[in-house]
Amino acid sequence: MEDAPTVRAYPLWLAWANRPRRAVACAFALSLGVLLGSLALNGTAALGWRMATRHTAQVAFPLFLAAFLASSIARLWPGPLSRALLARRRALGLAFATAQLVHGATILLYARHAREILVPDFNFVGGAVGFLFVLAMAATSNDAAQQRLGAGAWRALHRTGQTYLFVIFAVTYAGRVAVDRAWWPGLALLVAALAIRVSAALQSRSLRSSTLPIE
């Protein structure tokens, strides 16, 4: 969740992410609109807020995948479009953080009707740690924070956070697929995302090996 704060408008479908502030504003507006639309359709009782938690999570999910895969896609399929996506990785990461925090606020509002979701069990703790990673990565998605932390620590924080959030999404979707197969597309996207990341990592390792001097 890093890279240049401002990039040119090409391509048009990514223009909303040309600047981090614009991406954050767009993600917030979309998440808020989805939240209000969900409540309008399902009511403001317990069911309405429970559906709103699902719908706001579904806003955050594709933004996470875009930030998670930007560098891998650019490595495996270099070209103008993949470079444009990579150049906006910081903005995409901040957009995801915004949408995810709206999702977190929605969970807290839903807890007024279902206090049991705040019981500090395994699911609660795992989710809370995920939100802490989101906050930490968002707070350090700037050049000044990267300089203060140092490149190694900054990279470790963001890689660990991304990996942890991927696991959270995977566990969540796998659990839902076990109950209702209608959730399988989300799990399939995560499996594909993992395959892309692994393929990109293997390609990088192969390139590094091929450039090592022969003794």
PyMOL commands that set and color helices and strands:
alter all, ss='L'
color gray80, all
select helices_A, chain A and resi 12-17+20-42+46-76+80-87+89-110+115-118+122-139+143-149+151-179+181-210
alter helices_A, ss='H'
color red, helices_A
deselect
rebuild
show_as cartoon
